[in-house]
Amino acid sequence: MSARPKIVILGAGYAGLTTARRLIGTLSSEQAEIVLVNKHNYHYEATWLHEVAAGTRSPNSARVMISDVISPDKATLIYDTVVEIRKDENRVILENDELTYDYLVIALGWKSNDFGIKGMAENAFAIEDIDSSRLISEHLEYQFAKYRSDPAADEENLNILVGGAGFTGIEFVGELAERVPELCKEYDIDRSKARIINVEASPSILPMFDEELVEYARKSLEDRGVEIRTGAAISECTPEGFIVGDEKELIKAGTIVWTGGVKGSPVLEKSGFELTKGKVNVNGDLRLAGEENIFVIGDCSWVWNKEADRPYPPTAQLAMQEADTVAANLQALLTGRALKEFVFDDKGTVASLGNSDGIGNVFTGVKLKGKQAAAMKKIVDNRSLYLMGGPKLVLKKGKLRPF
């Protein structure tokens, strides 16, 4: 190890960016060199991407320049793509360079997981980052513009088909329920011609919520024109739409979006890491099993909930709490102290159903619905900004208007 240990953090999502900020706040420049690597020079609010995809939020408002949050005087910022991690050599291969490290934090985020459904990767959009979300929004509006200008255009091209009724899928159709009427008005199209169809293989939507809140969410969406098809497994995605159910029904649409699951960065597989459903398992201190100097957090890892005997669901609050533990454990490694186990402090879960509606469980089981939940969602989003960049970032990027 060099006289000044080098800590390399891969990825500037919630987990990576928070780790970097915590380390800068606790370690002096003499104690360690901190290097943050990210593909882009900005961090994006991943929990806002469904709004960008629906066209209810501009791409720029959902991203934060990394240099506004991490001072280049306090850490080395490298904007490059990670290609491979060679853990036996303590080396990271980038697209345009390579790095050595003493300690490594892998927080490379996620990619869409189509679970091998035929044609899904080729024919459906996925909400993965700013660019992919913006592409969905632009494609969506193009379908309305084309229908308006082309007398021969097929009405089914106005249909929006969303696969998956978990968090992202439901929040996305909630935004669409507000965006589609605006598009219909803008292009002088009868609202009844544009269908929003959500398809889910499971018998229910939003498995992280209880029956009462799920029923509220479903009714709210259906009252605003969203068609929810549960118990409808997708066997194939074609250029025309989804093939679902035992009857092989084809549901046609001009815009097809898959939100049914995620997996860790493909860099993990390329680097020879042992994967379980696309992610790595980590020890209680968040280190990779068998490795003393590698931490894996965020959407790249499974962190076990021993009480429930299952992994914690990947959320922004989980990623940021993992970052706090990793920063503390890195400091412990540098100062010869014992590492601590990760303990998740669940502050609740809130899902938006559009700008002014939502559902949530917060604090010690308090249930929220409607505008109360929508207001709490904005508080949660603003808190995330505050933890990353303080009040200035909240004022610059926060959701300050209630509705």
N, C-alpha and C positions, 0 to 999 in steps of 0.2 A: 504494500500500500504506500502511496506517495505521502510526503510530509503533510500535504493538505488534501484530504480525501475528496474524491470527485463523486458527487451524487447526480446521477442522470435520471431525469423524469421524462418518460415518453408519453406524450399526449397532454393537451391543455383543455380537456373537458372538466367536468365538475371535480373529479377525483384528482387529476394531475395538477390543475391550476391551484386548487386549495392546498395540496401538498406543498407546492412551491411557495405559496404565500406563508404557510405556517413555518416552513424551514427558514425563510428569510427573517421571520419575526423572532426566531428562537436561536439561530446560529449566527455567529459572527463570521466575517469573511475569512478570518484566520482559521476557523474550525473546519470549514468545508467550502469547496467550490460547488455551486449549484448550477446545473445545466438543464434547461427546459427545451424539449424538442417537440415541435408541432408542425403539421403539414401546412397550415395557413398561419398568417400573422394575426389571426383573430380567434377568440373563443366564441362559440355559439351556444345559446340557451337551448339545449336539446329538448327541454320540456315545452318549448314554444314552437317547435318545428311544424306541428300540425296546423298552427295558425298561418304560418308562412305558406304551407302547402295548399290551404284553403283559399288563400288570398286575403285573409282578414288582418294580416300583419305584414309589414314590409320586411324584406330580408335584412336590411341594414339595422332595423330596430331590434333584431333578435341576435345581433352579434356585438362583441366587445373586443376592441383592439387589445391584444395581450400586453403591449407596452404601456397601456393605460392602467393596468392592474399590477404588472410586475416590472419594476424599474430595471432597465438594462444595466444600471450601475450595481445592482444587487445580485443579479443572476445573468448567466449567458443564455441568450435566446437564439435558438436555431430553428429556422423555418425550412423544413425538409421532410421528405417522406421516409418513414422507417421501412426498410426492406426485410431485414432479418436480425435476430438476436442470437449471438453465439455465446451462450452462457459459459461454456467451458473455457472461453478465451477472455471473458469479461469485455466483450466487444459488441457494438451495435453497428450494423451496416445500414447506411442511409443511401438514398438515391444518388446524392452528389458528394458524399463524404463518408467517413466512419468515425466512431467515437470509442474510447475506452472508458471504463468506469470502475469505481470501487464499490459503489452501491447503486442498485438499479430499481426504479419504480416504474412498473409497466401499467399504464393507464390509457391504453390506446383506443378505448371505446368499443363500438359494436358495428356489426353489419347485419343487414336483414337476413333472416333465416327462413327459407321457403320450405324446409323440411322435405326436400326432394319432390315436391308437387310438380308434376310434369308441366313445363311451359311457363311456370311462374316467373322465373328469373328473366326469361326472354320477353314476356308479354305484359308484365305488370310493373308499374312504378313502385318505388319504395321510399318511405320517408326516412332518409339516413343522415342528411346534412343540409346545409343551406342551399347548395346548388340543386340537389335532387328535389328539395321541397319547392324551390322556385320553379323548377321545370314542371312540376305537377300543376301549380297555379296557372302558369302560362298555357299549358296544354288544355286545362279546363276552360279557360276563357276563350281559347281558340275554337273549341268545339261550339261554343255559343255564337261566336262571331261567324263561323262557317255556316252554321244552320240558318242564321239570319240572312246571309248574303247569297246562299246557294239554294235555289228553289228545289233542287233534286236531293238535298241533304236528307239523310235518314234520321228520323226523330229519335231512334235508339242511341244515336251518337251523343245525345244530351244526357243519357244515363250515366251516373257515377257509381261505380261498383267498388265496394271496400271489403276486403277479406280480413277477417279477424275482429273480434269484439272485446278485446282487452282494453287496456288504458289508452293506447294511441289510437286504435280504431274508433272507439266511442268518442274520444275528444275530437277527433278529426270530423266525424259525421255531425257532431254538435256544431262545429264551425261551419260546415257545409250547409246546415239547416238555416244559418243566417246569411251565408254568402250567395247561395243559389237564388233566393228571391231577389237579391240585388242585381245579379246577372240577368235574370229574366226581365226585370224592369229596364235595365240598361239596353238590352237588345230587343225589347218589345216582344217577348216570348211568353206564352201562357205558362204560368207556374206548373200546371198539372202535366205539362209535357216533359219536364225534367225530373227524373226519378233519382233518389238517393237510396241505394240498396246496400245494406250491411249483411254480410254472410258469415256465419259462425258455426263451426262443427259441434261445439259443446251445446248442451241444452239451455244454457243461460249466458248472459253477458256479464262483464265485469266481475270475475270470480273473487276478487279481493274485497267485495262489499256484501253485506247481508241482503236477505230477500227484500226487505222493505225499501232499502235504498235502490236496489236494482230495479224494482218495479217502478219506482218513481222515475228513474232515468229512462227506462224503456218507454213509459207513457209520455214523458216530456218530448222525447225524440219523435215518437210516432205521431204525436199531436201536431208536430211541425213538419210532417211529411216524410220522415225517414222510415223506410221499410226495413225491418229487422227480421232476418231469416236465421233462426237458431236450429241446431240439430241438422245442419246442412253441410256435410263434409264436401270439400272441394277436391275433386279427383284430377282436374286438369284446368289449366288456364290457357286459352287460345287467344289469338289476336282479337276475337270478337267478344270474349268474356269468360266467365267461369262455367265449368261443367260440374254440377252438384247433385248429390243424392244418388240413391239406388236407381232412379229413373233416368239418370244422366241428362238432366235438364240443363239446357244452355241459357244462361242469363246474359244477355247482350248489353254492352255499354261502350261508350266512346272513351271513357276514362276509367282505367282499372288500377286500383292501388292495393298493395298487399301490406298489411300491418300485423301479420299473425305471429311474429316472433323475431327474436334477435339472437345473435351469437357473438362471441368475442372476435376481436380483430383477426383476420386471416394470417397476420404475421405470426401468431402463436403456433399455428399448424406448420407453417413454413419453417419455423425455428425448431421443430421437433418436440414441442411441449406435449405432454400427455393431456388429452382433452376429454371432458365429459360433456356431451351435448354442446360442443363448441366453446367451452370455457375450461379454465383450469381450477382445480380445487386448491385451496390454500390452508395453511395452519391457522390456529387461533390468533397468532400474532400477525397474520396476513402475509407471511412469507411463503414462497413457493416451497412445497415439500422437498426436503433434501438440499435446500439452498440457504446459505447463511446470509447472503447479501442481495437477494432479489425479492421484492414485494410486488404483488399483483393485486390491483384493486379496480373498482368500478365494474364496468360491463365485461371485463376480461376474466373475472373470477367468480366462483361460487363461494359464498361465505355461509357457513352452516349455522342455522338456528337450532340449537340443541333442544330447546323446549318443545318446538314444533316438529323436530326431526325432519327438517327440510331446509333448503337454502333460503336465505332472505330474498324476496323479490327485488330486482334491480331498480333502484330509484335514485333521484338526485340526492335526497337526504342521506341515504345509505352511503353513497359515494363520498360525500363530503365528510361524514363521520369516519369513514375508513381513512380518509386523508389525514384527519386529526391524529388517529392512532399511528399511522405510518410515520408522520413527522415526529411524534413523540418517541417512537421506537428507533428511528434513525439517530435521534439525539442520544438515546440510551446506548446504542451501539458505539457511538463516538466517545462516550464518556464512561464506558465500562459498567453501566447499570443494567439491571434486569429489564427485559422487554415486558410489555403488558399485553394481555389478551384483549381482543376487540369485543366491546359490548355495545350492542345497538340500542339506542334510545329512540324508540318509535314515537314520533310526535304526531302521528296520524296520517291519513291519506285523504286527499281531496281531488276529485275529478271534475273538470269543467264540462259543461254541456252547451257551450257557446259562451258569449261574453257575459250574459246576465243570469246564467243558470248553472247549477252544478249539484253534486252530492259530496258528502264527506263524513269521515270519522276522525275526530281530533281529540287531543288531550287524553282523557281517560274514558273514551267511548262515547263522547258527545256526538250526536248525529246532526248533520246540517243538510238542508235542502234549499234549492232555489237560489234567491239572491244572497242569502247568508253564506251559502257554500261558495258562490261565485266571488263574493268579497273576500272570503278566507283564501281562496285560490290565489287571488292577487296579492294578498299579504304574504303567502308562502313564496310566491315568485319574487317579490321584492326583498324578502329576507335572504333568499339565495344570492341576489345581487349584493346585498349589504355585507354578507359574510365574505364575498369575494373582493369587493372593492370599496366598501364603506358607503357613507351617505352620498358622496359625489356620484357614484355609479348609479345609485337608486334614482337620484334626481335626473341623471342623464338618460337612463334606459328603462327606468321602472314603470310599472303600470299604476300610475298615480290617479287617473280618473276612474271613479267607481264603476260606471257603466256607460 
